[in-house]
Each structure stands twice: as structure tokens, then as C-alpha cells.
Amino acid sequence: MAPSTSSGVTLNINGEKYTLSVDHRTTLLDALRERLDLTGTKKGCDQGQCGACTVLLDGRRVVSCLQFAVAAEGREITTIEGVADGDRLHPVQQAFLDLDGYQCGYCTPGQICSAVAMLQEHAAGWPSAVTEDVRPEAGPPPLTTDEIRERMSGNLCRCAAYVSIVDAVAKAATPLEGEAVA
């Protein structure tokens, strides 16, 4: 008897549980878009290079095109549909609106999910490739334009809205500085 190539999984997405049967090779991206109709997460390159499919997995950003759905079972998945608090936009979402951090909007869901996690990483004191003082006691580095650009470098924008994206992330960082990191 050949081993089964599919499994039943329960995915916790945006605070709701979804149970479905998936082929073991199904990516989280395809489960979200094709099986659960959560189409806010976009399929860009399907190779983990553009960041359009970025979601949060236990609060950390991942490119969902490289994450198997079966490996996400039992973990907290947050898509763009779950970033807002009801009708109240997340500060990153509001800043993207206020400062035109989008153009065509295709990359925007991934950019926002990435920015949410990036700001938490920064607040926790995680250094980036451009952080000058990486000693833990130095605390979070100043969130300069270079820091934001480096930390968001995994998300591409074909419309080149980068200046507005950086401005939006910087604006969103201000109200988040006093919040606890998840």
C-alpha cells in the first residue's frame, strides 16, 4: 500500500480555525488563496524572492509560497485580512494610506505584513545588516531610512513606491514604540 500524499490539517488563521485536507506539497500560499479564498495574500514570483506572499507565522514574517501548509498546523497565521483590529486599521495600514505607500497595491499586503513584523523585530532590539552597534545592551538602533530599507529589503515593489513605503513604516513606528513586542 502506497503512503498517503495528503493529510487533514487545522490551520489557525486570523483567529479562526479552518480544517481541510491538503496534498503534502500544498504551500501555505495556495491553501490560503485557492482553498480558503483568502486572496489578500498575493502570488508574485512563487519562488520566495519578491515578498508579495508575506504572512505572519507566530508573529514572524514568512514567504508563504515556500511554507508547506501542513507545517503551519498548530501555529498562529496572520494574513493581511487579520492585521486590522476590526474596523480599526493597524498603524502600518493607516500610514500606508496616509502617505501613499502603495501604487498598484499588488505588493501592499506583503509589505504591510512584513512591516508589522519588522517593527516588532526592531523594538525587540534585533540588529540588521546596517545596524552600527549590535551589542544587546545598545538596545534598538535608531530606525533610520537605511535601517528601514534594509529590514524591508525582502519585499519588492515593481511600481517603485519605496520612498512612500519607507515614510509609511517610519510613521507607523512612532505609535508602536511603546507597545510590547509579541
N, C-alpha and C positions, 0 to 999 in steps of 0.2 A: 504494500500500500504506500503510495506516494505521500510525502508530508504535505500538509495543508499550506497553501500560499496566501491565505487570508485569515484574519482574526477579527473578533469583535473587540472594539475599543470604546472607552468612555472618555471623551475629551471635555475638559472644563474650560469653556471659552467665555470670556467676559462675564464670569459668574454663573453661567448656565451650563448644565451637563448635557452633552449630546452623545448618544450611543449609536454606533454604526459599525458595519462590517467593512473592512478595508483590505485590499491587497497589501501585503507586507511592503511592497515597493512604492506605495502611495505616499507622496510628500504631504507635509502639513499644508502647504500652499494649495495643492489640488483638493485635499479634503475640505479645506475652508471654502474655496471658491466653487468647486464642482459638486461637492456632496452636501454642503451645508448652506450654500447660497450666501455666504459672507464675502461679497465681492469687493469690499473696500480694499482688501489686500490685493495688490496688483502683481501680475506676472510680467516681468520685464525680460531679463536675459535667460532665466531658468537655469543659471549656472552659478549663482551666488556672487555675482560681480557688480550688480547695479544697485541693490538695496531696495528696490521697489516693493519687494515682498516682506520687508522687515516687520516682525511682530515681536511682542514681549513674551518670553517664556520664563516664568518665575521671576519676572521683573527685569530680566536680561534680554538684550536685543539679539535676535537671531534672524537669519535669512531663511524664511520658511520653505523656499524651494530646495534647500539642502537638508531639511529636517524631516525624518520619516514621521508620519502621523502616529504609528504605533509607539514610537519612542517618546511621544509627548503625553502619553496616557499618565494620569495622576499628577500632572503638572498644571500650573495656572497659565493659561494662554490669554493674552490680551491683544486684540486686533484694534484697528482704528475705530471700529464700531463701539468698543468698550473703553476708550480713553476718556471721554467726557463723563461728567457726573450728572446723569440725567440730561436735563436741558442746559446745564451749565457747562460750557466748554472748558477743557483743560487750559491752563495758561499758555501752553505751547500752541494749541489750536487757535486761541484768541489772538496771540501775537502773529501767527501766520496770516490771519485775516486782516489784522490792523496794518501790517507792514507789507502786504502783498508778497508773502513768502511762497508764492506758487505762481505758475503761469498757466500751463495747460492742466495742471492738477494731477497728472498721472503719478508722479513720484511723491506727491504730497503725503499720502498715508504712511508710506515707509519713512519719509523724512521726519514726520511728526512722531511716530513710534520710536525712531532712533533718537530723536532729540529728547524725548521724555526719559529714556534710559540713560542717555549721555549726561543729562543734568544730574541724575541720581549718582552716577559714577563719579562725576566731578565733585559733588557735595561730599561724597564718601572719601575724597582725597586721592582717588586713583590717578596716577600720572598718565600723561600721553607722551607721544614721541617728541613733542616740543616743550614739555614741562622742564623748566630750568632746574628747579630744586625738587628732587624726587624723594628726599628724606621724609619718612612718615610724620615726623614732628613738625615739618614745614606746613602741614595741612593742605587744604585745597589750593592749587595755584590760582592766580588771578585768571578769570575767564576772558582772556583776550581774544581778539579776532583770530589770531593764529591758533590758539587752543581750540576754539570752536571749529575752525576749518579742519584741523587735524582730526578731532573727535568725530566729525560728521563725514569724513572722507570716504566712508564705505557706502554712501548714498549719492548716486549720480542724478543730475538734473539736465536733461537734454535741452531744456529751454534756457539754461544758464541763469536761473534766478538766484544764484548763490549769494549775492550781496544781500538781497532781501531775506534769504533764509538765515544767514548769519545774524542779521539785525533782529530777526524774529526770535531766534534762540537766545540772543543776549537779553532781549526784553523779557522773555519768559523766565530767565534765570533769576531775575530780581525778586519776584514774589516767592520763588521756590527756595531761596537761600535759607530761610528759617524753618523749613519743613524737615521732618525726619526722613531719612533715606530708608526705603523699603529693603 
